Structures are given as structure tokens and as C-alpha cells.
Amino acid sequence: MSDKYIAVAEILIEIEKELRELRLWEFESPSEDALASTQPFAIDTLNFPQWLQFIFVPRLYLMAEQRLSLPRVSGVKPMAEEYFRVLNLNSALLIAHLEKMDKLLSE
């Protein structure tokens, strides 16, 4: 596994950790219909933390594990900033991890 794949996996671990720390990690998966959304960030069926947990993190883990082509562009940080702007959560570390992922994937 190349260094980039390892770096992706390490950042994903940190994202999951932060979601758990912020108590945003869910124990039940959304419905199949909710997960099948074709909208960006599944905005019509999931909230942003759900999208991270059930779509973003698993897909990138799969890509890293199977050494598939990784996305060349990632713009998750701005979406996170927008989502967390109105919430009273200390989301700075989560946003920092998402920024690291954006930068890594855009290299």
C-alpha cells in the first residue's frame, strides 16, 4: 500500500474518532433509500455527519484498502464549515482533519 493510501486511512481514523468524540457517530445505518441519494453530500436524505459516517468514510476506506484510484479533488472542508457554523460544537479538529484530506486528495 502506498504512502498516500496509508495517509488516507490514517486521516479517516481521525475523522471517525472526532465524530465519536462529538457524539455524532450513529449506531444505526440510514435506510437504503437514504444512502442511495444522488445529490451532493446526500443533502436531500442525510445530515452532514451521517454522510461522513455512512458514505465518505466507507468509500475512501474501500478505495484505500483496494488501492483504487482516489478522487483527485475533494472539497469537504467548506461543507463542514457551513454545516457546523450554526451548531454549538467544538468541530475545529474535525474540520482540520477534513482539510487534511482535501489537501491530500488534491495533491
PDB file as gemmi writes it, atoms N, CA and C in Angstrom:
CRYST1    1.000    1.000    1.000  90.00  90.00  90.00 P 1                      
ATOM      1  N   MET A   1       0.857  -1.179   0.000  1.00  0.00           N  
ATOM      2  CA  MET A   1       0.000   0.000   0.000  1.00  0.00           C  
ATOM      3  C   MET A   1       0.902   1.240   0.000  1.00  0.00           C  
ATOM      4  N   SER A   2       0.603   2.165  -0.894  1.00  0.00           N  
ATOM      5  CA  SER A   2       1.462   3.346  -0.987  1.00  0.00           C  
ATOM      6  C   SER A   2       1.257   4.276   0.199  1.00  0.00           C  
ATOM      7  N   ASP A   3       2.197   5.188   0.348  1.00  0.00           N  
ATOM      8  CA  ASP A   3       2.113   6.153   1.441  1.00  0.00           C  
ATOM      9  C   ASP A   3       0.831   6.971   1.397  1.00  0.00           C  
ATOM     10  N   LYS A   4       0.349   7.306   0.197  1.00  0.00           N  
ATOM     11  CA  LYS A   4      -0.876   8.101   0.079  1.00  0.00           C  
ATOM     12  C   LYS A   4      -2.074   7.317   0.618  1.00  0.00           C  
ATOM     13  N   TYR A   5      -2.149   6.034   0.296  1.00  0.00           N  
ATOM     14  CA  TYR A   5      -3.248   5.211   0.800  1.00  0.00           C  
ATOM     15  C   TYR A   5      -3.184   5.101   2.324  1.00  0.00           C  
ATOM     16  N   ILE A   6      -2.007   4.966   2.851  1.00  0.00           N  
ATOM     17  CA  ILE A   6      -1.837   4.898   4.308  1.00  0.00           C  
ATOM     18  C   ILE A   6      -2.253   6.220   4.944  1.00  0.00           C  
ATOM     19  N   ALA A   7      -1.860   7.324   4.341  1.00  0.00           N  
ATOM     20  CA  ALA A   7      -2.228   8.646   4.864  1.00  0.00           C  
ATOM     21  C   ALA A   7      -3.746   8.836   4.833  1.00  0.00           C  
ATOM     22  N   VAL A   8      -4.396   8.386   3.768  1.00  0.00           N  
ATOM     23  CA  VAL A   8      -5.864   8.468   3.692  1.00  0.00           C  
ATOM     24  C   VAL A   8      -6.484   7.683   4.838  1.00  0.00           C  
ATOM     25  N   ALA A   9      -6.030   6.460   5.048  1.00  0.00           N  
ATOM     26  CA  ALA A   9      -6.578   5.618   6.120  1.00  0.00           C  
ATOM     27  C   ALA A   9      -6.362   6.258   7.486  1.00  0.00           C  
ATOM     28  N   GLU A  10      -5.199   6.837   7.706  1.00  0.00           N  
ATOM     29  CA  GLU A  10      -4.919   7.476   8.998  1.00  0.00           C  
ATOM     30  C   GLU A  10      -5.840   8.677   9.236  1.00  0.00           C  
ATOM     31  N   ILE A  11      -6.081   9.464   8.215  1.00  0.00           N  
ATOM     32  CA  ILE A  11      -6.981  10.610   8.371  1.00  0.00           C  
ATOM     33  C   ILE A  11      -8.411  10.127   8.597  1.00  0.00           C  
ATOM     34  N   LEU A  12      -8.814   9.077   7.909  1.00  0.00           N  
ATOM     35  CA  LEU A  12     -10.159   8.536   8.118  1.00  0.00           C  
ATOM     36  C   LEU A  12     -10.354   8.074   9.559  1.00  0.00           C  
ATOM     37  N   ILE A  13      -9.333   7.481  10.134  1.00  0.00           N  
ATOM     38  CA  ILE A  13      -9.401   7.068  11.538  1.00  0.00           C  
ATOM     39  C   ILE A  13      -9.622   8.288  12.428  1.00  0.00           C  
ATOM     40  N   GLU A  14      -8.931   9.368  12.136  1.00  0.00           N  
ATOM     41  CA  GLU A  14      -9.082  10.596  12.924  1.00  0.00           C  
ATOM     42  C   GLU A  14     -10.467  11.215  12.740  1.00  0.00           C  
ATOM     43  N   ILE A  15     -10.997  11.164  11.535  1.00  0.00           N  
ATOM     44  CA  ILE A  15     -12.346  11.681  11.283  1.00  0.00           C  
ATOM     45  C   ILE A  15     -13.357  10.882  12.092  1.00  0.00           C  
ATOM     46  N   GLU A  16     -13.242   9.565  12.037  1.00  0.00           N  
ATOM     47  CA  GLU A  16     -14.166   8.718  12.812  1.00  0.00           C  
ATOM     48  C   GLU A  16     -14.040   9.008  14.303  1.00  0.00           C  
ATOM     49  N   LYS A  17     -12.827   9.126  14.784  1.00  0.00           N  
ATOM     50  CA  LYS A  17     -12.598   9.424  16.204  1.00  0.00           C  
ATOM     51  C   LYS A  17     -13.285  10.731  16.603  1.00  0.00           C  
ATOM     52  N   GLU A  18     -13.132  11.750  15.778  1.00  0.00           N  
ATOM     53  CA  GLU A  18     -13.739  13.041  16.096  1.00  0.00           C  
ATOM     54  C   GLU A  18     -15.258  12.984  16.056  1.00  0.00           C  
ATOM     55  N   LEU A  19     -15.803  12.271  15.092  1.00  0.00           N  
ATOM     56  CA  LEU A  19     -17.268  12.117  15.047  1.00  0.00           C  
ATOM     57  C   LEU A  19     -17.768  11.452  16.326  1.00  0.00           C  
ATOM     58  N   ARG A  20     -17.028  10.479  16.808  1.00  0.00           N  
ATOM     59  CA  ARG A  20     -17.406   9.812  18.056  1.00  0.00           C  
ATOM     60  C   ARG A  20     -17.266  10.767  19.248  1.00  0.00           C  
ATOM     61  N   GLU A  21     -16.153  11.515  19.288  1.00  0.00           N  
ATOM     62  CA  GLU A  21     -15.924  12.470  20.384  1.00  0.00           C  
ATOM     63  C   GLU A  21     -17.030  13.521  20.449  1.00  0.00           C  
ATOM     64  N   LEU A  22     -17.491  13.945  19.277  1.00  0.00           N  
ATOM     65  CA  LEU A  22     -18.553  14.954  19.212  1.00  0.00           C  
ATOM     66  C   LEU A  22     -19.942  14.353  19.391  1.00  0.00           C  
ATOM     67  N   ARG A  23     -19.980  13.040  19.597  1.00  0.00           N  
ATOM     68  CA  ARG A  23     -21.232  12.297  19.766  1.00  0.00           C  
ATOM     69  C   ARG A  23     -22.143  12.409  18.534  1.00  0.00           C  
ATOM     70  N   LEU A  24     -21.510  12.396  17.378  1.00  0.00           N  
ATOM     71  CA  LEU A  24     -22.233  12.448  16.117  1.00  0.00           C  
ATOM     72  C   LEU A  24     -22.252  11.094  15.412  1.00  0.00           C  
ATOM     73  N   TRP A  25     -21.545  10.125  15.991  1.00  0.00           N  
ATOM     74  CA  TRP A  25     -21.483   8.786  15.420  1.00  0.00           C  
ATOM     75  C   TRP A  25     -22.783   8.068  15.723  1.00  0.00           C  
ATOM     76  N   GLU A  26     -23.397   7.486  14.714  1.00  0.00           N  
ATOM     77  CA  GLU A  26     -24.670   6.788  14.887  1.00  0.00           C  
ATOM     78  C   GLU A  26     -24.455   5.285  14.844  1.00  0.00           C  
ATOM     79  N   PHE A  27     -25.309   4.569  15.577  1.00  0.00           N  
ATOM     80  CA  PHE A  27     -25.171   3.119  15.650  1.00  0.00           C  
ATOM     81  C   PHE A  27     -26.072   2.396  14.674  1.00  0.00           C  
ATOM     82  N   GLU A  28     -27.048   3.106  14.114  1.00  0.00           N  
ATOM     83  CA  GLU A  28     -27.931   2.501  13.120  1.00  0.00           C  
ATOM     84  C   GLU A  28     -27.734   3.193  11.788  1.00  0.00           C  
ATOM     85  N   SER A  29     -27.620   2.400  10.777  1.00  0.00           N  
ATOM     86  CA  SER A  29     -27.437   2.933   9.434  1.00  0.00           C  
ATOM     87  C   SER A  29     -28.751   3.502   8.905  1.00  0.00           C  
ATOM     88  N   PRO A  30     -28.681   4.573   8.128  1.00  0.00           N  
ATOM     89  CA  PRO A  30     -29.891   5.078   7.475  1.00  0.00           C  
ATOM     90  C   PRO A  30     -30.435   4.036   6.497  1.00  0.00           C  
ATOM     91  N   SER A  31     -31.630   4.262   5.997  1.00  0.00           N  
ATOM     92  CA  SER A  31     -32.254   3.335   5.062  1.00  0.00           C  
ATOM     93  C   SER A  31     -31.458   3.259   3.762  1.00  0.00           C  
ATOM     94  N   GLU A  32     -31.684   2.198   3.026  1.00  0.00           N  
ATOM     95  CA  GLU A  32     -31.034   2.029   1.719  1.00  0.00           C  
ATOM     96  C   GLU A  32     -31.377   3.197   0.793  1.00  0.00           C  
ATOM     97  N   ASP A  33     -32.620   3.650   0.850  1.00  0.00           N  
ATOM     98  CA  ASP A  33     -33.038   4.779   0.013  1.00  0.00           C  
ATOM     99  C   ASP A  33     -32.251   6.041   0.361  1.00  0.00           C  
ATOM    100  N   ALA A  34     -32.070   6.290   1.656  1.00  0.00           N  
ATOM    101  CA  ALA A  34     -31.324   7.472   2.083  1.00  0.00           C  
ATOM    102  C   ALA A  34     -29.880   7.402   1.600  1.00  0.00           C  
ATOM    103  N   LEU A  35     -29.302   6.228   1.653  1.00  0.00           N  
ATOM    104  CA  LEU A  35     -27.907   6.050   1.231  1.00  0.00           C  
ATOM    105  C   LEU A  35     -27.741   6.084  -0.290  1.00  0.00           C  
ATOM    106  N   ALA A  36     -28.845   5.901  -1.021  1.00  0.00           N  
ATOM    107  CA  ALA A  36     -28.784   5.859  -2.482  1.00  0.00           C  
ATOM    108  C   ALA A  36     -28.954   7.239  -3.109  1.00  0.00           C  
ATOM    109  N   SER A  37     -28.995   8.273  -2.324  1.00  0.00           N  
ATOM    110  CA  SER A  37     -29.162   9.628  -2.846  1.00  0.00           C  
ATOM    111  C   SER A  37     -28.111   9.939  -3.915  1.00  0.00           C  
ATOM    112  N   THR A  38     -28.526  10.681  -4.916  1.00  0.00           N  
ATOM    113  CA  THR A  38     -27.595  11.100  -5.960  1.00  0.00           C  
ATOM    114  C   THR A  38     -27.210  12.573  -5.816  1.00  0.00           C  
ATOM    115  N   GLN A  39     -27.730  13.217  -4.801  1.00  0.00           N  
ATOM    116  CA  GLN A  39     -27.414  14.626  -4.554  1.00  0.00           C  
ATOM    117  C   GLN A  39     -26.034  14.750  -3.917  1.00  0.00           C  
ATOM    118  N   PRO A  40     -25.316  15.865  -4.168  1.00  0.00           N  
ATOM    119  CA  PRO A  40     -24.032  16.066  -3.493  1.00  0.00           C  
ATOM    120  C   PRO A  40     -24.199  15.993  -1.977  1.00  0.00           C  
ATOM    121  N   PHE A  41     -23.315  15.274  -1.328  1.00  0.00           N  
ATOM    122  CA  PHE A  41     -23.335  15.080   0.128  1.00  0.00           C  
ATOM    123  C   PHE A  41     -24.639  14.440   0.606  1.00  0.00           C  
ATOM    124  N   ALA A  42     -25.411  13.837  -0.299  1.00  0.00           N  
ATOM    125  CA  ALA A  42     -26.720  13.245   0.025  1.00  0.00           C  
ATOM    126  C   ALA A  42     -27.558  14.227   0.835  1.00  0.00           C  
ATOM    127  N   ILE A  43     -27.484  15.479   0.447  1.00  0.00           N  
ATOM    128  CA  ILE A  43     -28.102  16.552   1.222  1.00  0.00           C  
ATOM    129  C   ILE A  43     -29.622  16.409   1.338  1.00  0.00           C  
ATOM    130  N   ASP A  44     -30.207  15.674   0.426  1.00  0.00           N  
ATOM    131  CA  ASP A  44     -31.657  15.501   0.464  1.00  0.00           C  
ATOM    132  C   ASP A  44     -32.104  14.396   1.422  1.00  0.00           C  
ATOM    133  N   THR A  45     -31.165  13.539   1.867  1.00  0.00           N  
ATOM    134  CA  THR A  45     -31.580  12.411   2.710  1.00  0.00           C  
ATOM    135  C   THR A  45     -30.778  12.243   3.996  1.00  0.00           C  
ATOM    136  N   LEU A  46     -29.573  12.831   4.067  1.00  0.00           N  
ATOM    137  CA  LEU A  46     -28.712  12.652   5.239  1.00  0.00           C  
ATOM    138  C   LEU A  46     -28.234  14.007   5.742  1.00  0.00           C  
ATOM    139  N   ASN A  47     -27.931  14.069   7.035  1.00  0.00           N  
ATOM    140  CA  ASN A  47     -27.247  15.268   7.508  1.00  0.00           C  
ATOM    141  C   ASN A  47     -25.750  15.066   7.236  1.00  0.00           C  
ATOM    142  N   PHE A  48     -24.979  16.122   7.388  1.00  0.00           N  
ATOM    143  CA  PHE A  48     -23.562  16.050   7.020  1.00  0.00           C  
ATOM    144  C   PHE A  48     -22.788  14.980   7.804  1.00  0.00           C  
ATOM    145  N   PRO A  49     -22.928  14.885   9.136  1.00  0.00           N  
ATOM    146  CA  PRO A  49     -22.209  13.819   9.850  1.00  0.00           C  
ATOM    147  C   PRO A  49     -22.612  12.412   9.384  1.00  0.00           C  
ATOM    148  N   GLN A  50     -23.887  12.224   9.046  1.00  0.00           N  
ATOM    149  CA  GLN A  50     -24.311  10.921   8.526  1.00  0.00           C  
ATOM    150  C   GLN A  50     -23.625  10.636   7.194  1.00  0.00           C  
ATOM    151  N   TRP A  51     -23.537  11.651   6.339  1.00  0.00           N  
ATOM    152  CA  TRP A  51     -22.876  11.472   5.052  1.00  0.00           C  
ATOM    153  C   TRP A  51     -21.416  11.081   5.271  1.00  0.00           C  
ATOM    154  N   LEU A  52     -20.741  11.763   6.203  1.00  0.00           N  
ATOM    155  CA  LEU A  52     -19.358  11.405   6.508  1.00  0.00           C  
ATOM    156  C   LEU A  52     -19.260   9.951   6.949  1.00  0.00           C  
ATOM    157  N   GLN A  53     -20.103   9.574   7.897  1.00  0.00           N  
ATOM    158  CA  GLN A  53     -20.023   8.242   8.500  1.00  0.00           C  
ATOM    159  C   GLN A  53     -20.413   7.127   7.543  1.00  0.00           C  
ATOM    160  N   PHE A  54     -21.478   7.327   6.806  1.00  0.00           N  
ATOM    161  CA  PHE A  54     -22.029   6.211   6.034  1.00  0.00           C  
ATOM    162  C   PHE A  54     -21.663   6.209   4.552  1.00  0.00           C  
ATOM    163  N   ILE A  55     -21.130   7.305   4.043  1.00  0.00           N  
ATOM    164  CA  ILE A  55     -20.763   7.358   2.625  1.00  0.00           C  
ATOM    165  C   ILE A  55     -19.276   7.704   2.442  1.00  0.00           C  
ATOM    166  N   PHE A  56     -18.856   8.856   2.928  1.00  0.00           N  
ATOM    167  CA  PHE A  56     -17.499   9.333   2.709  1.00  0.00           C  
ATOM    168  C   PHE A  56     -16.442   8.400   3.291  1.00  0.00           C  
ATOM    169  N   VAL A  57     -16.529   8.128   4.581  1.00  0.00           N  
ATOM    170  CA  VAL A  57     -15.519   7.299   5.244  1.00  0.00           C  
ATOM    171  C   VAL A  57     -15.477   5.876   4.663  1.00  0.00           C  
ATOM    172  N   PRO A  58     -16.621   5.183   4.538  1.00  0.00           N  
ATOM    173  CA  PRO A  58     -16.536   3.815   3.999  1.00  0.00           C  
ATOM    174  C   PRO A  58     -15.996   3.751   2.565  1.00  0.00           C  
ATOM    175  N   ARG A  59     -16.394   4.719   1.724  1.00  0.00           N  
ATOM    176  CA  ARG A  59     -15.924   4.693   0.335  1.00  0.00           C  
ATOM    177  C   ARG A  59     -14.415   4.908   0.252  1.00  0.00           C  
ATOM    178  N   LEU A  60     -13.922   5.866   1.023  1.00  0.00           N  
ATOM    179  CA  LEU A  60     -12.477   6.112   0.981  1.00  0.00           C  
ATOM    180  C   LEU A  60     -11.682   4.962   1.595  1.00  0.00           C  
ATOM    181  N   TYR A  61     -12.228   4.346   2.671  1.00  0.00           N  
ATOM    182  CA  TYR A  61     -11.561   3.155   3.221  1.00  0.00           C  
ATOM    183  C   TYR A  61     -11.469   2.066   2.156  1.00  0.00           C  
ATOM    184  N   LEU A  62     -12.561   1.827   1.458  1.00  0.00           N  
ATOM    185  CA  LEU A  62     -12.580   0.805   0.411  1.00  0.00           C  
ATOM    186  C   LEU A  62     -11.558   1.122  -0.679  1.00  0.00           C  
ATOM    187  N   MET A  63     -11.530   2.374  -1.109  1.00  0.00           N  
ATOM    188  CA  MET A  63     -10.571   2.782  -2.140  1.00  0.00           C  
ATOM    189  C   MET A  63      -9.138   2.577  -1.667  1.00  0.00           C  
ATOM    190  N   ALA A  64      -8.877   2.925  -0.415  1.00  0.00           N  
ATOM    191  CA  ALA A  64      -7.525   2.766   0.128  1.00  0.00           C  
ATOM    192  C   ALA A  64      -7.161   1.294   0.263  1.00  0.00           C  
ATOM    193  N   GLU A  65      -8.077   0.491   0.804  1.00  0.00           N  
ATOM    194  CA  GLU A  65      -7.798  -0.933   1.002  1.00  0.00           C  
ATOM    195  C   GLU A  65      -7.564  -1.662  -0.309  1.00  0.00           C  
ATOM    196  N   GLN A  66      -8.336  -1.303  -1.326  1.00  0.00           N  
ATOM    197  CA  GLN A  66      -8.232  -1.993  -2.608  1.00  0.00           C  
ATOM    198  C   GLN A  66      -7.312  -1.268  -3.594  1.00  0.00           C  
ATOM    199  N   ARG A  67      -6.680  -0.216  -3.113  1.00  0.00           N  
ATOM    200  CA  ARG A  67      -5.758   0.576  -3.928  1.00  0.00           C  
ATOM    201  C   ARG A  67      -6.401   1.036  -5.236  1.00  0.00           C  
ATOM    202  N   LEU A  68      -7.636   1.503  -5.106  1.00  0.00           N  
ATOM    203  CA  LEU A  68      -8.350   2.047  -6.257  1.00  0.00           C  
ATOM    204  C   LEU A  68      -7.934   3.495  -6.450  1.00  0.00           C  
ATOM    205  N   SER A  69      -8.253   4.037  -7.600  1.00  0.00           N  
ATOM    206  CA  SER A  69      -7.958   5.452  -7.846  1.00  0.00           C  
ATOM    207  C   SER A  69      -8.723   6.307  -6.854  1.00  0.00           C  
ATOM    208  N   LEU A  70      -7.993   7.189  -6.208  1.00  0.00           N  
ATOM    209  CA  LEU A  70      -8.609   8.101  -5.243  1.00  0.00           C  
ATOM    210  C   LEU A  70      -9.125   9.334  -5.972  1.00  0.00           C  
ATOM    211  N   PRO A  71     -10.133   9.999  -5.403  1.00  0.00           N  
ATOM    212  CA  PRO A  71     -10.595  11.245  -6.025  1.00  0.00           C  
ATOM    213  C   PRO A  71      -9.440  12.225  -6.137  1.00  0.00           C  
ATOM    214  N   ARG A  72      -9.426  12.997  -7.192  1.00  0.00           N  
ATOM    215  CA  ARG A  72      -8.356  13.968  -7.398  1.00  0.00           C  
ATOM    216  C   ARG A  72      -8.694  15.329  -6.814  1.00  0.00           C  
ATOM    217  N   VAL A  73      -9.953  15.516  -6.510  1.00  0.00           N  
ATOM    218  CA  VAL A  73     -10.404  16.774  -5.935  1.00  0.00           C  
ATOM    219  C   VAL A  73     -11.329  16.443  -4.781  1.00  0.00           C  
ATOM    220  N   SER A  74     -11.166  17.172  -3.697  1.00  0.00           N  
ATOM    221  CA  SER A  74     -12.047  16.992  -2.546  1.00  0.00           C  
ATOM    222  C   SER A  74     -12.330  18.363  -1.958  1.00  0.00           C  
ATOM    223  N   GLY A  75     -13.581  18.627  -1.718  1.00  0.00           N  
ATOM    224  CA  GLY A  75     -13.972  19.914  -1.144  1.00  0.00           C  
ATOM    225  C   GLY A  75     -14.898  19.731   0.037  1.00  0.00           C  
ATOM    226  N   VAL A  76     -14.512  18.854   0.943  1.00  0.00           N  
ATOM    227  CA  VAL A  76     -15.360  18.529   2.084  1.00  0.00           C  
ATOM    228  C   VAL A  76     -15.280  19.605   3.174  1.00  0.00           C  
ATOM    229  N   LYS A  77     -14.124  20.213   3.344  1.00  0.00           N  
ATOM    230  CA  LYS A  77     -13.954  21.208   4.407  1.00  0.00           C  
ATOM    231  C   LYS A  77     -14.976  22.340   4.318  1.00  0.00           C  
ATOM    232  N   PRO A  78     -15.187  22.972   3.163  1.00  0.00           N  
ATOM    233  CA  PRO A  78     -16.174  24.063   3.116  1.00  0.00           C  
ATOM    234  C   PRO A  78     -17.586  23.619   3.516  1.00  0.00           C  
ATOM    235  N   MET A  79     -17.962  22.404   3.128  1.00  0.00           N  
ATOM    236  CA  MET A  79     -19.270  21.883   3.523  1.00  0.00           C  
ATOM    237  C   MET A  79     -19.328  21.713   5.039  1.00  0.00           C  
ATOM    238  N   ALA A  80     -18.258  21.215   5.621  1.00  0.00           N  
ATOM    239  CA  ALA A  80     -18.203  21.037   7.076  1.00  0.00           C  
ATOM    240  C   ALA A  80     -18.304  22.380   7.783  1.00  0.00           C  
ATOM    241  N   GLU A  81     -17.563  23.363   7.288  1.00  0.00           N  
ATOM    242  CA  GLU A  81     -17.615  24.694   7.908  1.00  0.00           C  
ATOM    243  C   GLU A  81     -19.027  25.259   7.866  1.00  0.00           C  
ATOM    244  N   GLU A  82     -19.690  25.092   6.745  1.00  0.00           N  
ATOM    245  CA  GLU A  82     -21.059  25.586   6.608  1.00  0.00           C  
ATOM    246  C   GLU A  82     -22.004  24.858   7.560  1.00  0.00           C  
ATOM    247  N   TYR A  83     -21.893  23.535   7.609  1.00  0.00           N  
ATOM    248  CA  TYR A  83     -22.785  22.740   8.459  1.00  0.00           C  
ATOM    249  C   TYR A  83     -22.587  23.081   9.940  1.00  0.00           C  
ATOM    250  N   PHE A  84     -21.349  23.148  10.380  1.00  0.00           N  
ATOM    251  CA  PHE A  84     -21.072  23.327  11.806  1.00  0.00           C  
ATOM    252  C   PHE A  84     -21.134  24.779  12.266  1.00  0.00           C  
ATOM    253  N   ARG A  85     -21.211  25.708  11.341  1.00  0.00           N  
ATOM    254  CA  ARG A  85     -21.257  27.128  11.686  1.00  0.00           C  
ATOM    255  C   ARG A  85     -22.384  27.451  12.675  1.00  0.00           C  
ATOM    256  N   VAL A  86     -23.531  26.839  12.514  1.00  0.00           N  
ATOM    257  CA  VAL A  86     -24.695  27.161  13.342  1.00  0.00           C  
ATOM    258  C   VAL A  86     -24.841  26.255  14.569  1.00  0.00           C  
ATOM    259  N   LEU A  87     -23.981  25.267  14.681  1.00  0.00           N  
ATOM    260  CA  LEU A  87     -24.071  24.346  15.810  1.00  0.00           C  
ATOM    261  C   LEU A  87     -23.103  24.748  16.912  1.00  0.00           C  
ATOM    262  N   ASN A  88     -23.477  24.489  18.119  1.00  0.00           N  
ATOM    263  CA  ASN A  88     -22.632  24.809  19.266  1.00  0.00           C  
ATOM    264  C   ASN A  88     -21.765  23.595  19.614  1.00  0.00           C  
ATOM    265  N   LEU A  89     -20.893  23.233  18.661  1.00  0.00           N  
ATOM    266  CA  LEU A  89     -19.981  22.102  18.849  1.00  0.00           C  
ATOM    267  C   LEU A  89     -18.567  22.563  18.554  1.00  0.00           C  
ATOM    268  N   ASN A  90     -17.622  22.019  19.279  1.00  0.00           N  
ATOM    269  CA  ASN A  90     -16.227  22.325  19.015  1.00  0.00           C  
ATOM    270  C   ASN A  90     -15.755  21.411  17.877  1.00  0.00           C  
ATOM    271  N   SER A  91     -16.064  21.814  16.670  1.00  0.00           N  
ATOM    272  CA  SER A  91     -15.801  20.982  15.499  1.00  0.00           C  
ATOM    273  C   SER A  91     -14.483  21.324  14.808  1.00  0.00           C  
ATOM    274  N   ALA A  92     -13.670  22.176  15.411  1.00  0.00           N  
ATOM    275  CA  ALA A  92     -12.433  22.642  14.761  1.00  0.00           C  
ATOM    276  C   ALA A  92     -11.501  21.491  14.392  1.00  0.00           C  
ATOM    277  N   LEU A  93     -11.349  20.502  15.248  1.00  0.00           N  
ATOM    278  CA  LEU A  93     -10.444  19.392  14.960  1.00  0.00           C  
ATOM    279  C   LEU A  93     -10.984  18.524  13.817  1.00  0.00           C  
ATOM    280  N   LEU A  94     -12.274  18.283  13.815  1.00  0.00           N  
ATOM    281  CA  LEU A  94     -12.884  17.519  12.724  1.00  0.00           C  
ATOM    282  C   LEU A  94     -12.670  18.253  11.403  1.00  0.00           C  
ATOM    283  N   ILE A  95     -12.916  19.543  11.401  1.00  0.00           N  
ATOM    284  CA  ILE A  95     -12.726  20.342  10.188  1.00  0.00           C  
ATOM    285  C   ILE A  95     -11.264  20.323   9.754  1.00  0.00           C  
ATOM    286  N   ALA A  96     -10.350  20.354  10.698  1.00  0.00           N  
ATOM    287  CA  ALA A  96      -8.919  20.287  10.374  1.00  0.00           C  
ATOM    288  C   ALA A  96      -8.573  18.956   9.700  1.00  0.00           C  
ATOM    289  N   HIS A  97      -9.143  17.868  10.182  1.00  0.00           N  
ATOM    290  CA  HIS A  97      -8.899  16.558   9.561  1.00  0.00           C  
ATOM    291  C   HIS A  97      -9.478  16.517   8.146  1.00  0.00           C  
ATOM    292  N   LEU A  98     -10.646  17.113   7.972  1.00  0.00           N  
ATOM    293  CA  LEU A  98     -11.253  17.154   6.639  1.00  0.00           C  
ATOM    294  C   LEU A  98     -10.419  18.011   5.693  1.00  0.00           C  
ATOM    295  N   GLU A  99      -9.847  19.078   6.216  1.00  0.00           N  
ATOM    296  CA  GLU A  99      -8.967  19.914   5.406  1.00  0.00           C  
ATOM    297  C   GLU A  99      -7.723  19.129   4.983  1.00  0.00           C  
ATOM    298  N   LYS A 100      -7.165  18.339   5.909  1.00  0.00           N  
ATOM    299  CA  LYS A 100      -6.008  17.493   5.571  1.00  0.00           C  
ATOM    300  C   LYS A 100      -6.355  16.532   4.435  1.00  0.00           C  
ATOM    301  N   MET A 101      -7.560  15.956   4.521  1.00  0.00           N  
ATOM    302  CA  MET A 101      -7.996  15.026   3.477  1.00  0.00           C  
ATOM    303  C   MET A 101      -8.146  15.758   2.146  1.00  0.00           C  
ATOM    304  N   ASP A 102      -8.770  16.927   2.180  1.00  0.00           N  
ATOM    305  CA  ASP A 102      -8.919  17.713   0.950  1.00  0.00           C  
ATOM    306  C   ASP A 102      -7.560  17.965   0.301  1.00  0.00           C  
ATOM    307  N   LYS A 103      -6.601  18.384   1.102  1.00  0.00           N  
ATOM    308  CA  LYS A 103      -5.262  18.687   0.581  1.00  0.00           C  
ATOM    309  C   LYS A 103      -4.572  17.438   0.052  1.00  0.00           C  
ATOM    310  N   LEU A 104      -4.664  16.343   0.791  1.00  0.00           N  
ATOM    311  CA  LEU A 104      -4.025  15.098   0.375  1.00  0.00           C  
ATOM    312  C   LEU A 104      -4.584  14.600  -0.954  1.00  0.00           C  
ATOM    313  N   LEU A 105      -5.892  14.626  -1.087  1.00  0.00           N  
ATOM    314  CA  LEU A 105      -6.516  14.120  -2.299  1.00  0.00           C  
ATOM    315  C   LEU A 105      -6.279  15.042  -3.491  1.00  0.00           C  
ATOM    316  N   SER A 106      -6.057  16.312  -3.224  1.00  0.00           N  
ATOM    317  CA  SER A 106      -5.859  17.292  -4.296  1.00  0.00           C  
ATOM    318  C   SER A 106      -4.405  17.404  -4.735  1.00  0.00           C  
ATOM    319  N   GLU A 107      -3.505  16.678  -4.071  1.00  0.00           N  
ATOM    320  CA  GLU A 107      -2.076  16.728  -4.443  1.00  0.00           C  
ATOM    321  C   GLU A 107      -1.838  16.097  -5.788  1.00  0.00           C  
TER     322      GLU A 107                                                      
END                                                                             
